[in-house]
């Protein structure tokens, strides 16, 4: 593996670590606001990645570093603890807790988009002729702007992945836990008891894995066309 590939792998991992930490901290903060201090007491209402790593060292460090180095793409997982009794009693609050994680990733997509537009106004970035995961924008020249273009592109794309994946209404993803917002209180409780069966978690991961490419590609094109109105990427 050459030095450029190693640099790209660790860049992807660094963005993954930051984005996943914010995602889980958002879950923990929303749970605290909803009356469940479990994650707060575990030290997870923080942007310090260490409490999140201590909870899931394999999913937050070992697996994503290994996959980033071997495939160029970090795959991992994390979780924020919560009180299941609280969630069963307050399914709507638990639903808002679930949505807080993807909302944090959406915020980072927006921040990355604003940085790209700001860089264009400053003359450092320009609209690319074609877009890709690590090329949402391009540097107008070389040097520092070229490195920043890659970083902000990966920040945009990776958080769009985390948003699109986690919003799928398939257990154990966050989107499935948000369904009670559209149900009556009694139906929401029955729904949670049903989808939390372990069997659905494994089946859901398999389904999400098979569907994700079909979901993400159009989402990515919509996002970059919103970033560059009139560009018509993918048409």
C-alpha positions as CSV (number, residue, x, y, z in Angstrom):
1,X,0.0,0.0,0.0
2,X,1.5,3.4,-1.0
3,X,1.6,6.5,1.2
4,X,-1.3,8.1,-0.7
5,X,-3.6,5.2,0.0
6,X,-2.6,5.1,3.7
7,X,-3.2,8.9,3.9
8,X,-6.6,8.5,2.3
9,X,-7.5,5.5,4.6
10,X,-6.7,7.5,7.8
11,X,-8.5,10.6,6.5
12,X,-11.6,8.5,5.9
13,X,-11.2,7.0,9.4
14,X,-10.7,10.4,11.1
15,X,-13.9,11.7,9.5
16,X,-15.7,8.5,10.4
17,X,-14.6,8.8,14.0
18,X,-15.6,12.5,14.3
19,X,-18.9,12.0,12.6
20,X,-19.8,8.8,14.5
21,X,-18.9,10.5,17.8
22,X,-21.2,13.4,17.0
23,X,-24.0,11.0,16.0
24,X,-23.8,9.0,19.3
25,X,-23.4,12.2,21.4
26,X,-26.6,13.5,19.7
27,X,-28.4,10.3,20.7
28,X,-27.2,10.6,24.3
29,X,-28.1,14.3,24.5
30,X,-31.6,13.7,23.1
31,X,-32.2,10.9,25.6
32,X,-31.1,13.1,28.5
33,X,-33.5,15.8,27.3
34,X,-36.2,13.2,27.1
35,X,-35.7,12.0,30.7
36,X,-33.2,9.2,30.3
37,X,-29.8,10.0,31.8
38,X,-28.2,6.6,31.1
39,X,-25.9,7.7,28.4
40,X,-25.2,11.0,30.2
41,X,-24.1,9.1,33.3
42,X,-21.9,6.9,31.0
43,X,-20.1,10.1,29.8
44,X,-21.4,10.0,26.3
45,X,-22.9,13.4,26.0
46,X,-19.6,14.6,24.7
47,X,-17.6,15.1,21.5
48,X,-14.6,13.4,23.1
49,X,-14.4,10.1,21.2
50,X,-12.9,8.2,24.1
51,X,-16.1,7.3,26.0
52,X,-17.6,6.1,22.8
53,X,-14.5,4.1,21.9
54,X,-14.5,2.5,25.4
55,X,-18.1,1.4,24.8
56,X,-17.4,0.0,21.3
57,X,-13.6,-0.4,20.7
58,X,-14.1,-3.0,17.9
59,X,-16.8,-1.0,16.0
60,X,-15.1,2.4,16.6
61,X,-11.5,1.6,16.1
62,X,-10.4,-1.9,15.1
63,X,-13.0,-2.7,12.4
64,X,-13.0,0.8,10.7
65,X,-9.2,1.1,10.7
66,X,-8.8,-2.4,9.3
67,X,-11.5,-1.9,6.6
68,X,-10.1,1.5,5.7
69,X,-6.6,0.1,5.2
70,X,-7.8,-3.0,3.3
71,X,-10.6,-1.6,1.2
72,X,-10.2,2.2,1.4
73,X,-13.6,2.5,3.1
74,X,-14.2,2.5,6.9
75,X,-16.9,0.2,8.1
76,X,-17.9,0.3,11.8
77,X,-20.6,0.8,14.3
78,X,-21.3,2.4,17.7
79,X,-24.1,2.8,20.2
80,X,-25.3,4.9,23.0
81,X,-26.8,3.2,26.0
82,X,-30.4,3.9,27.0
83,X,-32.9,2.6,29.5
84,X,-35.2,0.1,27.6
85,X,-38.0,0.6,30.3
86,X,-37.9,4.4,29.7
87,X,-38.1,3.8,25.9
88,X,-41.0,1.4,26.3
89,X,-42.9,3.8,28.5
90,X,-42.1,6.8,26.2
91,X,-41.8,5.5,22.7
92,X,-42.1,9.0,21.1
93,X,-39.3,10.3,23.2
94,X,-37.3,7.3,22.2
95,X,-38.1,8.0,18.6
96,X,-36.8,11.6,18.9
97,X,-33.7,10.1,20.5
98,X,-33.2,7.8,17.5
99,X,-33.6,10.7,15.0
100,X,-31.1,12.8,16.8
101,X,-28.2,10.8,15.4
102,X,-29.1,11.1,11.7
103,X,-29.9,14.8,12.4
104,X,-26.4,15.3,13.6
105,X,-25.1,13.8,10.3
106,X,-27.4,16.1,8.3
107,X,-26.0,19.1,10.2
108,X,-22.5,18.0,9.2
109,X,-23.6,17.6,5.5
110,X,-25.0,21.2,5.6
111,X,-21.8,22.5,7.3
112,X,-19.6,20.8,4.7
113,X,-21.8,22.3,1.9
114,X,-21.5,25.8,3.5
115,X,-17.7,25.3,3.6
116,X,-17.7,24.3,0.0
117,X,-19.7,27.4,-1.0
118,X,-17.6,29.6,1.1
119,X,-14.4,28.2,-0.4
120,X,-15.8,28.9,-3.9
121,X,-16.5,32.5,-2.9
122,X,-12.9,32.8,-1.5
123,X,-11.6,31.5,-4.9
124,X,-10.1,28.3,-3.4
125,X,-12.7,25.8,-4.6
126,X,-14.4,25.4,-7.9
127,X,-17.3,23.3,-9.2
128,X,-16.0,19.9,-10.4
129,X,-16.6,18.6,-13.9
130,X,-17.7,15.3,-12.4
131,X,-18.5,14.4,-8.8
132,X,-17.4,11.4,-6.7
133,X,-17.3,10.4,-3.0
134,X,-14.0,12.3,-2.4
135,X,-14.6,14.9,-5.1
136,X,-17.6,16.9,-4.2
137,X,-15.6,20.0,-4.9
138,X,-12.2,20.7,-6.5
139,X,-9.4,23.1,-5.6
140,X,-8.9,26.0,-8.0
141,X,-5.2,25.5,-7.5
142,X,-2.9,23.2,-5.5
143,X,-1.4,23.2,-2.1
144,X,-3.5,23.6,1.0
145,X,-6.8,24.1,-1.0
146,X,-6.3,20.7,-2.7
147,X,-6.1,19.0,0.7
148,X,-9.0,21.0,2.1
149,X,-11.1,20.1,-1.0
150,X,-10.6,16.4,-0.3
151,X,-11.3,16.7,3.4
152,X,-14.5,18.7,3.0
153,X,-15.7,16.3,0.2
154,X,-15.2,13.3,2.4
155,X,-17.0,15.1,5.3
156,X,-19.9,15.8,3.0
157,X,-20.2,12.3,1.5
158,X,-19.5,10.2,4.5
159,X,-22.1,12.0,6.6
160,X,-24.5,11.7,3.8
161,X,-23.9,7.9,3.9
162,X,-24.5,7.9,7.7
163,X,-27.6,9.9,7.3
164,X,-29.1,7.9,4.4
165,X,-28.2,4.5,6.0
166,X,-29.5,5.3,9.5
167,X,-32.7,6.8,8.3
168,X,-33.8,3.6,6.6
169,X,-36.9,2.3,8.5
170,X,-35.3,-1.1,9.0
171,X,-34.4,-2.5,12.4
172,X,-31.9,-2.1,14.0
173,X,-31.3,1.3,12.2
174,X,-32.4,4.6,13.7
175,X,-35.2,5.0,11.1
176,X,-37.0,2.0,12.5
177,X,-37.0,3.5,15.9
178,X,-38.5,6.7,14.6
179,X,-41.6,4.9,13.3
180,X,-43.5,5.4,16.6
181,X,-43.8,9.1,15.9
182,X,-46.5,8.1,13.3
183,X,-48.3,5.6,15.6
184,X,-50.7,5.9,18.5
185,X,-49.2,5.4,22.0
186,X,-50.4,1.9,22.4
187,X,-49.4,0.9,18.8
188,X,-46.0,2.4,19.3
189,X,-45.4,0.3,22.4
190,X,-46.5,-2.9,20.5
191,X,-44.3,-1.9,17.6
192,X,-41.2,-1.4,19.8
193,X,-41.7,-4.8,21.5
194,X,-42.0,-6.4,18.0
195,X,-39.0,-4.9,16.2
196,X,-36.6,-5.2,19.1
197,X,-36.5,-9.0,18.8
198,X,-32.9,-10.0,18.0
199,X,-33.9,-11.8,14.8
200,X,-35.0,-8.6,13.2
201,X,-31.6,-6.9,13.8
202,X,-29.7,-9.5,11.7
203,X,-32.3,-9.6,9.0
204,X,-32.4,-5.8,8.9
205,X,-28.7,-5.4,8.5
206,X,-28.7,-7.8,5.6
207,X,-31.6,-6.0,3.9
208,X,-30.0,-2.6,4.5
209,X,-26.7,-3.9,3.0
210,X,-28.4,-5.1,-0.1
211,X,-30.5,-2.0,-0.6
212,X,-28.1,0.7,0.3
213,X,-26.3,1.3,-3.0
214,X,-29.7,1.7,-4.7
215,X,-30.7,4.2,-2.0
216,X,-27.5,6.2,-1.7
217,X,-26.7,6.9,-5.3
218,X,-29.9,9.0,-6.0
219,X,-29.6,10.7,-2.6
220,X,-26.0,11.7,-3.4
221,X,-27.0,13.1,-6.8
222,X,-29.9,15.1,-5.2
223,X,-27.5,16.5,-2.6
224,X,-24.8,17.6,-5.0
225,X,-27.3,19.1,-7.4
226,X,-28.7,21.1,-4.5
227,X,-25.1,22.2,-3.7
228,X,-24.6,23.2,-7.4
229,X,-28.0,24.4,-8.7
230,X,-28.3,23.9,-12.4
231,X,-25.3,21.7,-12.7
232,X,-27.3,18.6,-13.7
233,X,-25.0,16.0,-12.4
234,X,-26.1,12.5,-13.2
235,X,-28.5,13.6,-16.0
